[in-house]
Amino acid sequence: MPFIEFAYNSSVDSTTHYSPFEIGYGFNPLTPLDLIPLPVDERVSLNGNKKNTGGEGLTCKIQQQIEKKKWTIYIQG
């Protein structure tokens, strides 16, 4: 079961164009072992904006992708 979870979290979402790992950790690990050496403060951020430095930030990019997908579905609908 852990390998299925890892595979799911590594896959890129068609709406956001990011994997859950990229959204949560800021990178896409190649193996589960890539997550082990991270200190707790690097794996978990209580302040979501801490990782979004410079430019629009990941959160803004993801939000734009979701809005774009919603409009695409609405127009095709």
Gaussian input, Z-matrix of N, CA and C with variables (Angstrom, degrees):
# hf/3-21g

backbone

0 1
 N
 C     1     B1
 C     2     B2     1     A1
 N     3     B3     2     A2     1     D1
 C     4     B4     3     A3     2     D2
 C     5     B5     4     A4     3     D3
 N     6     B6     5     A5     4     D4
 C     7     B7     6     A6     5     D5
 C     8     B8     7     A7     6     D6
 N     9     B9     8     A8     7     D7
 C    10    B10     9     A9     8     D8
 C    11    B11    10    A10     9     D9
 N    12    B12    11    A11    10    D10
 C    13    B13    12    A12    11    D11
 C    14    B14    13    A13    12    D12
 N    15    B15    14    A14    13    D13
 C    16    B16    15    A15    14    D14
 C    17    B17    16    A16    15    D15
 N    18    B18    17    A17    16    D16
 C    19    B19    18    A18    17    D17
 C    20    B20    19    A19    18    D18
 N    21    B21    20    A20    19    D19
 C    22    B22    21    A21    20    D20
 C    23    B23    22    A22    21    D21
 N    24    B24    23    A23    22    D22
 C    25    B25    24    A24    23    D23
 C    26    B26    25    A25    24    D24
 N    27    B27    26    A26    25    D25
 C    28    B28    27    A27    26    D26
 C    29    B29    28    A28    27    D27
 N    30    B30    29    A29    28    D28
 C    31    B31    30    A30    29    D29
 C    32    B32    31    A31    30    D30
 N    33    B33    32    A32    31    D31
 C    34    B34    33    A33    32    D32
 C    35    B35    34    A34    33    D33
 N    36    B36    35    A35    34    D34
 C    37    B37    36    A36    35    D35
 C    38    B38    37    A37    36    D36
 N    39    B39    38    A38    37    D37
 C    40    B40    39    A39    38    D38
 C    41    B41    40    A40    39    D39
 N    42    B42    41    A41    40    D40
 C    43    B43    42    A42    41    D41
 C    44    B44    43    A43    42    D42
 N    45    B45    44    A44    43    D43
 C    46    B46    45    A45    44    D44
 C    47    B47    46    A46    45    D45
 N    48    B48    47    A47    46    D46
 C    49    B49    48    A48    47    D47
 C    50    B50    49    A49    48    D48
 N    51    B51    50    A50    49    D49
 C    52    B52    51    A51    50    D50
 C    53    B53    52    A52    51    D51
 N    54    B54    53    A53    52    D52
 C    55    B55    54    A54    53    D53
 C    56    B56    55    A55    54    D54
 N    57    B57    56    A56    55    D55
 C    58    B58    57    A57    56    D56
 C    59    B59    58    A58    57    D57
 N    60    B60    59    A59    58    D58
 C    61    B61    60    A60    59    D59
 C    62    B62    61    A61    60    D60
 N    63    B63    62    A62    61    D61
 C    64    B64    63    A63    62    D62
 C    65    B65    64    A64    63    D63
 N    66    B66    65    A65    64    D64
 C    67    B67    66    A66    65    D65
 C    68    B68    67    A67    66    D66
 N    69    B69    68    A68    67    D67
 C    70    B70    69    A69    68    D68
 C    71    B71    70    A70    69    D69
 N    72    B72    71    A71    70    D70
 C    73    B73    72    A72    71    D71
 C    74    B74    73    A73    72    D72
 N    75    B75    74    A74    73    D73
 C    76    B76    75    A75    74    D74
 C    77    B77    76    A76    75    D75
 N    78    B78    77    A77    76    D76
 C    79    B79    78    A78    77    D77
 C    80    B80    79    A79    78    D78
 N    81    B81    80    A80    79    D79
 C    82    B82    81    A81    80    D80
 C    83    B83    82    A82    81    D81
 N    84    B84    83    A83    82    D82
 C    85    B85    84    A84    83    D83
 C    86    B86    85    A85    84    D84
 N    87    B87    86    A86    85    D85
 C    88    B88    87    A87    86    D86
 C    89    B89    88    A88    87    D87
 N    90    B90    89    A89    88    D88
 C    91    B91    90    A90    89    D89
 C    92    B92    91    A91    90    D90
 N    93    B93    92    A92    91    D91
 C    94    B94    93    A93    92    D92
 C    95    B95    94    A94    93    D93
 N    96    B96    95    A95    94    D94
 C    97    B97    96    A96    95    D95
 C    98    B98    97    A97    96    D96
 N    99    B99    98    A98    97    D97
 C   100   B100    99    A99    98    D98
 C   101   B101   100   A100    99    D99
 N   102   B102   101   A101   100   D100
 C   103   B103   102   A102   101   D101
 C   104   B104   103   A103   102   D102
 N   105   B105   104   A104   103   D103
 C   106   B106   105   A105   104   D104
 C   107   B107   106   A106   105   D105
 N   108   B108   107   A107   106   D106
 C   109   B109   108   A108   107   D107
 C   110   B110   109   A109   108   D108
 N   111   B111   110   A110   109   D109
 C   112   B112   111   A111   110   D110
 C   113   B113   112   A112   111   D111
 N   114   B114   113   A113   112   D112
 C   115   B115   114   A114   113   D113
 C   116   B116   115   A115   114   D114
 N   117   B117   116   A116   115   D115
 C   118   B118   117   A117   116   D116
 C   119   B119   118   A118   117   D117
 N   120   B120   119   A119   118   D118
 C   121   B121   120   A120   119   D119
 C   122   B122   121   A121   120   D120
 N   123   B123   122   A122   121   D121
 C   124   B124   123   A123   122   D122
 C   125   B125   124   A124   123   D123
 N   126   B126   125   A125   124   D124
 C   127   B127   126   A126   125   D125
 C   128   B128   127   A127   126   D126
 N   129   B129   128   A128   127   D127
 C   130   B130   129   A129   128   D128
 C   131   B131   130   A130   129   D129
 N   132   B132   131   A131   130   D130
 C   133   B133   132   A132   131   D131
 C   134   B134   133   A133   132   D132
 N   135   B135   134   A134   133   D133
 C   136   B136   135   A135   134   D134
 C   137   B137   136   A136   135   D135
 N   138   B138   137   A137   136   D136
 C   139   B139   138   A138   137   D137
 C   140   B140   139   A139   138   D138
 N   141   B141   140   A140   139   D139
 C   142   B142   141   A141   140   D140
 C   143   B143   142   A142   141   D141
 N   144   B144   143   A143   142   D142
 C   145   B145   144   A144   143   D143
 C   146   B146   145   A145   144   D144
 N   147   B147   146   A146   145   D145
 C   148   B148   147   A147   146   D146
 C   149   B149   148   A148   147   D147
 N   150   B150   149   A149   148   D148
 C   151   B151   150   A150   149   D149
 C   152   B152   151   A151   150   D150
 N   153   B153   152   A152   151   D151
 C   154   B154   153   A153   152   D152
 C   155   B155   154   A154   153   D153
 N   156   B156   155   A155   154   D154
 C   157   B157   156   A156   155   D155
 C   158   B158   157   A157   156   D156
 N   159   B159   158   A158   157   D157
 C   160   B160   159   A159   158   D158
 C   161   B161   160   A160   159   D159
 N   162   B162   161   A161   160   D160
 C   163   B163   162   A162   161   D161
 C   164   B164   163   A163   162   D162
 N   165   B165   164   A164   163   D163
 C   166   B166   165   A165   164   D164
 C   167   B167   166   A166   165   D165
 N   168   B168   167   A167   166   D166
 C   169   B169   168   A168   167   D167
 C   170   B170   169   A169   168   D168
 N   171   B171   170   A170   169   D169
 C   172   B172   171   A171   170   D170
 C   173   B173   172   A172   171   D171
 N   174   B174   173   A173   172   D172
 C   175   B175   174   A174   173   D173
 C   176   B176   175   A175   174   D174
 N   177   B177   176   A176   175   D175
 C   178   B178   177   A177   176   D176
 C   179   B179   178   A178   177   D177
 N   180   B180   179   A179   178   D178
 C   181   B181   180   A180   179   D179
 C   182   B182   181   A181   180   D180
 N   183   B183   182   A182   181   D181
 C   184   B184   183   A183   182   D182
 C   185   B185   184   A184   183   D183
 N   186   B186   185   A185   184   D184
 C   187   B187   186   A186   185   D185
 C   188   B188   187   A187   186   D186
 N   189   B189   188   A188   187   D187
 C   190   B190   189   A189   188   D188
 C   191   B191   190   A190   189   D189
 N   192   B192   191   A191   190   D190
 C   193   B193   192   A192   191   D191
 C   194   B194   193   A193   192   D192
 N   195   B195   194   A194   193   D193
 C   196   B196   195   A195   194   D194
 C   197   B197   196   A196   195   D195
 N   198   B198   197   A197   196   D196
 C   199   B199   198   A198   197   D197
 C   200   B200   199   A199   198   D198
 N   201   B201   200   A200   199   D199
 C   202   B202   201   A201   200   D200
 C   203   B203   202   A202   201   D201
 N   204   B204   203   A203   202   D202
 C   205   B205   204   A204   203   D203
 C   206   B206   205   A205   204   D204
 N   207   B207   206   A206   205   D205
 C   208   B208   207   A207   206   D206
 C   209   B209   208   A208   207   D207
 N   210   B210   209   A209   208   D208
 C   211   B211   210   A210   209   D209
 C   212   B212   211   A211   210   D210
 N   213   B213   212   A212   211   D211
 C   214   B214   213   A213   212   D212
 C   215   B215   214   A214   213   D213
 N   216   B216   215   A215   214   D214
 C   217   B217   216   A216   215   D215
 C   218   B218   217   A217   216   D216
 N   219   B219   218   A218   217   D217
 C   220   B220   219   A219   218   D218
 C   221   B221   220   A220   219   D219
 N   222   B222   221   A221   220   D220
 C   223   B223   222   A222   221   D221
 C   224   B224   223   A223   222   D222
 N   225   B225   224   A224   223   D223
 C   226   B226   225   A225   224   D224
 C   227   B227   226   A226   225   D225
 N   228   B228   227   A227   226   D226
 C   229   B229   228   A228   227   D227
 C   230   B230   229   A229   228   D228

   B1=1.4484
   B2=1.5373
   B3=1.3308
   B4=1.4629
   B5=1.5261
   B6=1.3466
   B7=1.4586
   B8=1.5256
   B9=1.3219
   B10=1.4681
   B11=1.5170
   B12=1.3118
   B13=1.4630
   B14=1.5336
   B15=1.3298
   B16=1.4593
   B17=1.5302
   B18=1.3271
   B19=1.4642
   B20=1.5236
   B21=1.3251
   B22=1.4682
   B23=1.5281
   B24=1.3159
   B25=1.4644
   B26=1.5214
   B27=1.3244
   B28=1.4624
   B29=1.5296
   B30=1.3375
   B31=1.4665
   B32=1.5295
   B33=1.3203
   B34=1.4621
   B35=1.5268
   B36=1.3108
   B37=1.4576
   B38=1.5254
   B39=1.3241
   B40=1.4632
   B41=1.5249
   B42=1.3151
   B43=1.4584
   B44=1.5183
   B45=1.3247
   B46=1.4648
   B47=1.5196
   B48=1.3282
   B49=1.4655
   B50=1.5272
   B51=1.3179
   B52=1.4658
   B53=1.5238
   B54=1.3282
   B55=1.4608
   B56=1.5284
   B57=1.3497
   B58=1.4623
   B59=1.5326
   B60=1.3347
   B61=1.4600
   B62=1.5226
   B63=1.3256
   B64=1.4643
   B65=1.5234
   B66=1.3149
   B67=1.4639
   B68=1.5170
   B69=1.3157
   B70=1.4623
   B71=1.5138
   B72=1.3278
   B73=1.4637
   B74=1.5211
   B75=1.3210
   B76=1.4493
   B77=1.5171
   B78=1.3272
   B79=1.4630
   B80=1.5201
   B81=1.3228
   B82=1.4541
   B83=1.5251
   B84=1.3366
   B85=1.4678
   B86=1.5294
   B87=1.3173
   B88=1.4658
   B89=1.5184
   B90=1.3447
   B91=1.4695
   B92=1.5240
   B93=1.3256
   B94=1.4667
   B95=1.5300
   B96=1.3192
   B97=1.4620
   B98=1.5252
   B99=1.3177
   B100=1.4668
   B101=1.5242
   B102=1.3160
   B103=1.4668
   B104=1.5217
   B105=1.3187
   B106=1.4620
   B107=1.5248
   B108=1.3294
   B109=1.4604
   B110=1.5293
   B111=1.3070
   B112=1.4539
   B113=1.5178
   B114=1.3175
   B115=1.4609
   B116=1.5294
   B117=1.3095
   B118=1.4562
   B119=1.5203
   B120=1.3213
   B121=1.4629
   B122=1.5249
   B123=1.3372
   B124=1.4647
   B125=1.5168
   B126=1.3404
   B127=1.4660
   B128=1.5114
   B129=1.3195
   B130=1.4575
   B131=1.5177
   B132=1.3020
   B133=1.4563
   B134=1.5174
   B135=1.3324
   B136=1.4499
   B137=1.5206
   B138=1.3179
   B139=1.4512
   B140=1.5246
   B141=1.3401
   B142=1.4599
   B143=1.5134
   B144=1.3161
   B145=1.4595
   B146=1.5261
   B147=1.3179
   B148=1.4543
   B149=1.5325
   B150=1.3252
   B151=1.4622
   B152=1.5194
   B153=1.3149
   B154=1.4590
   B155=1.5132
   B156=1.2972
   B157=1.4588
   B158=1.5082
   B159=1.3036
   B160=1.4505
   B161=1.5133
   B162=1.3231
   B163=1.4573
   B164=1.5071
   B165=1.3040
   B166=1.4610
   B167=1.5172
   B168=1.2948
   B169=1.4523
   B170=1.5184
   B171=1.2986
   B172=1.4522
   B173=1.5188
   B174=1.3156
   B175=1.4559
   B176=1.5209
   B177=1.3025
   B178=1.4620
   B179=1.5286
   B180=1.3211
   B181=1.4606
   B182=1.5303
   B183=1.3243
   B184=1.4618
   B185=1.5218
   B186=1.3212
   B187=1.4559
   B188=1.5294
   B189=1.3181
   B190=1.4620
   B191=1.5277
   B192=1.3306
   B193=1.4602
   B194=1.5228
   B195=1.3318
   B196=1.4658
   B197=1.5265
   B198=1.3252
   B199=1.4672
   B200=1.5223
   B201=1.3193
   B202=1.4580
   B203=1.5251
   B204=1.3391
   B205=1.4655
   B206=1.5231
   B207=1.3457
   B208=1.4669
   B209=1.5234
   B210=1.3241
   B211=1.4602
   B212=1.5241
   B213=1.3201
   B214=1.4526
   B215=1.5309
   B216=1.3253
   B217=1.4678
   B218=1.5233
   B219=1.3294
   B220=1.4628
   B221=1.5299
   B222=1.3368
   B223=1.4620
   B224=1.5236
   B225=1.3304
   B226=1.4600
   B227=1.5198
   B228=1.3418
   B229=1.4511
   B230=1.4620
   A1=112.28
   A2=120.31
   A3=119.22
   A4=113.30
   A5=117.85
   A6=120.05
   A7=111.41
   A8=116.68
   A9=120.43
   A10=109.62
   A11=116.57
   A12=121.34
   A13=110.71
   A14=116.71
   A15=120.85
   A16=110.26
   A17=116.89
   A18=120.46
   A19=111.08
   A20=116.63
   A21=120.18
   A22=110.80
   A23=116.97
   A24=120.90
   A25=113.08
   A26=117.71
   A27=121.86
   A28=112.56
   A29=116.26
   A30=119.20
   A31=110.86
   A32=115.29
   A33=121.79
   A34=109.11
   A35=115.65
   A36=122.05
   A37=109.69
   A38=117.18
   A39=120.74
   A40=112.69
   A41=117.92
   A42=120.76
   A43=111.96
   A44=117.18
   A45=120.90
   A46=112.95
   A47=117.15
   A48=123.67
   A49=111.76
   A50=117.01
   A51=123.57
   A52=108.16
   A53=116.13
   A54=120.10
   A55=108.26
   A56=117.21
   A57=118.80
   A58=112.95
   A59=117.71
   A60=120.15
   A61=111.10
   A62=117.78
   A63=120.66
   A64=110.99
   A65=116.47
   A66=120.18
   A67=110.71
   A68=117.02
   A69=120.55
   A70=115.08
   A71=116.63
   A72=120.73
   A73=114.08
   A74=117.44
   A75=120.18
   A76=113.68
   A77=118.19
   A78=122.56
   A79=108.72
   A80=115.41
   A81=121.69
   A82=108.87
   A83=119.19
   A84=121.04
   A85=111.28
   A86=116.20
   A87=121.13
   A88=111.84
   A89=116.61
   A90=121.77
   A91=108.22
   A92=117.64
   A93=119.47
   A94=112.81
   A95=116.89
   A96=120.38
   A97=112.25
   A98=117.32
   A99=120.69
   A100=112.12
   A101=117.68
   A102=121.44
   A103=112.74
   A104=117.64
   A105=121.32
   A106=113.79
   A107=120.22
   A108=118.84
   A109=115.04
   A110=118.54
   A111=119.45
   A112=111.52
   A113=117.85
   A114=119.63
   A115=109.61
   A116=116.51
   A117=121.15
   A118=111.40
   A119=118.94
   A120=120.14
   A121=112.14
   A122=118.84
   A123=121.92
   A124=111.85
   A125=116.97
   A126=120.17
   A127=112.18
   A128=116.70
   A129=121.08
   A130=108.71
   A131=115.39
   A132=120.21
   A133=108.83
   A134=116.32
   A135=119.47
   A136=110.91
   A137=116.02
   A138=121.51
   A139=107.91
   A140=117.26
   A141=121.95
   A142=113.36
   A143=117.94
   A144=120.14
   A145=112.35
   A146=118.29
   A147=121.64
   A148=111.56
   A149=118.01
   A150=122.38
   A151=111.76
   A152=118.59
   A153=122.09
   A154=111.25
   A155=115.65
   A156=119.75
   A157=110.05
   A158=116.23
   A159=121.76
   A160=113.66
   A161=115.89
   A162=121.01
   A163=113.10
   A164=115.17
   A165=121.14
   A166=112.17
   A167=116.94
   A168=120.60
   A169=110.58
   A170=115.37
   A171=122.14
   A172=111.80
   A173=117.56
   A174=120.97
   A175=111.16
   A176=117.01
   A177=121.66
   A178=110.68
   A179=117.70
   A180=121.51
   A181=110.99
   A182=115.79
   A183=120.66
   A184=110.26
   A185=116.53
   A186=120.37
   A187=110.93
   A188=117.55
   A189=120.98
   A190=111.57
   A191=116.78
   A192=120.26
   A193=111.25
   A194=116.85
   A195=120.85
   A196=110.04
   A197=117.43
   A198=121.03
   A199=110.98
   A200=117.33
   A201=122.27
   A202=110.40
   A203=116.52
   A204=121.37
   A205=110.58
   A206=116.86
   A207=119.98
   A208=110.95
   A209=117.85
   A210=121.57
   A211=111.04
   A212=117.95
   A213=121.57
   A214=110.15
   A215=116.21
   A216=120.95
   A217=110.13
   A218=117.52
   A219=122.11
   A220=111.53
   A221=115.93
   A222=120.22
   A223=111.18
   A224=117.35
   A225=120.90
   A226=111.81
   A227=115.80
   A228=123.02
   A229=114.87
   D1=-39.51
   D2=179.43
   D3=-60.17
   D4=-33.42
   D5=-179.65
   D6=-71.76
   D7=-32.48
   D8=175.93
   D9=-66.94
   D10=-43.34
   D11=178.06
   D12=-62.21
   D13=-42.67
   D14=178.92
   D15=-63.49
   D16=-42.96
   D17=179.63
   D18=-62.75
   D19=-42.35
   D20=178.75
   D21=-63.18
   D22=-46.19
   D23=-177.87
   D24=-71.38
   D25=-14.67
   D26=177.55
   D27=-91.70
   D28=-16.25
   D29=-176.29
   D30=-78.42
   D31=143.25
   D32=-178.27
   D33=-81.34
   D34=130.80
   D35=179.79
   D36=-77.65
   D37=138.15
   D38=-177.11
   D39=-69.71
   D40=-22.93
   D41=179.38
   D42=-85.08
   D43=-52.02
   D44=-174.39
   D45=-85.02
   D46=-21.93
   D47=-174.92
   D48=65.45
   D49=23.24
   D50=175.88
   D51=-134.34
   D52=152.26
   D53=174.02
   D54=-86.17
   D55=158.60
   D56=174.83
   D57=-56.07
   D58=-34.21
   D59=176.78
   D60=-64.05
   D61=-42.67
   D62=179.21
   D63=-63.36
   D64=-38.53
   D65=179.08
   D66=-68.57
   D67=-44.07
   D68=-175.94
   D69=-81.33
   D70=-40.50
   D71=-173.93
   D72=-108.03
   D73=-16.11
   D74=-179.41
   D75=89.80
   D76=0.72
   D77=176.46
   D78=-155.22
   D79=164.71
   D80=179.55
   D81=-107.64
   D82=105.01
   D83=-178.28
   D84=-67.44
   D85=145.78
   D86=179.14
   D87=-80.16
   D88=-34.88
   D89=179.15
   D90=-137.60
   D91=162.70
   D92=175.86
   D93=-58.69
   D94=-27.24
   D95=-179.82
   D96=-66.89
   D97=-22.43
   D98=177.98
   D99=-65.32
   D100=-19.42
   D101=-179.12
   D102=-87.56
   D103=-20.44
   D104=-174.54
   D105=-64.76
   D106=-47.37
   D107=-173.86
   D108=-72.38
   D109=-6.51
   D110=-179.17
   D111=-70.92
   D112=130.44
   D113=172.98
   D114=-65.10
   D115=156.38
   D116=-176.46
   D117=-56.42
   D118=-40.53
   D119=-177.78
   D120=-67.63
   D121=-19.79
   D122=175.61
   D123=-85.38
   D124=-28.68
   D125=-179.07
   D126=-81.96
   D127=-35.50
   D128=-175.63
   D129=-124.12
   D130=125.04
   D131=177.04
   D132=-116.45
   D133=117.66
   D134=177.38
   D135=-71.88
   D136=-23.75
   D137=177.29
   D138=-106.34
   D139=105.47
   D140=-175.18
   D141=-59.24
   D142=-27.42
   D143=-178.18
   D144=-80.28
   D145=-9.63
   D146=-178.87
   D147=-57.60
   D148=-40.03
   D149=-178.38
   D150=-82.66
   D151=-17.93
   D152=-175.64
   D153=-94.64
   D154=72.53
   D155=179.26
   D156=-100.27
   D157=138.48
   D158=176.83
   D159=78.23
   D160=141.60
   D161=177.00
   D162=60.87
   D163=-146.78
   D164=-177.10
   D165=-77.84
   D166=-28.48
   D167=-176.98
   D168=86.85
   D169=157.59
   D170=-176.87
   D171=-64.17
   D172=-40.57
   D173=-178.59
   D174=-60.06
   D175=-43.08
   D176=179.81
   D177=-65.98
   D178=-41.16
   D179=179.10
   D180=-63.26
   D181=-42.68
   D182=179.55
   D183=-64.58
   D184=-43.17
   D185=178.78
   D186=-60.92
   D187=-40.65
   D188=178.03
   D189=-64.18
   D190=-40.14
   D191=178.75
   D192=-64.62
   D193=-39.50
   D194=179.12
   D195=-65.87
   D196=-43.92
   D197=177.73
   D198=-61.99
   D199=-41.47
   D200=178.83
   D201=-61.22
   D202=-43.38
   D203=179.84
   D204=-65.31
   D205=-41.26
   D206=179.04
   D207=-61.25
   D208=-42.88
   D209=179.63
   D210=-67.23
   D211=-37.68
   D212=178.17
   D213=-62.19
   D214=-44.55
   D215=178.96
   D216=-65.97
   D217=-40.86
   D218=-179.95
   D219=-62.96
   D220=-44.06
   D221=-178.43
   D222=-69.39
   D223=-38.82
   D224=-179.75
   D225=-74.94
   D226=-26.79
   D227=-173.45
   D228=-57.51

